[in-house]
Amino acid sequence: MMRNAIAEAVFKPKPTARESKGDATTQAAREIMDKETADRESKTQRLRLARLAKEAAAPAGLPKAKRASAKRRVAA
């Protein structure tokens, strides 16, 4: 068991500079996307709660009647 730990520590491949930079870029992009997702979800939740509160406060009215459409003249 100790040999495995030593072997893994000694022979563990080190990432190249290109891989390290790519990993850093990927991590930064994921952090940005996660933050944007969290912001969007919190805004959606806030707006949903505001809409539900507004609907609860407003009296339930009858739907508005539709206007009769005027007849269109057909050019002869």
Secondary structure, 3 states (H helix, E strand, C coil): CHHHHHHHHHHCCCCCHHHHHHHHHHHHHHHHHHHHHHHHHHHHHHHHHHHHHHHHHCCCCCCCCCCCCCCCCCCC
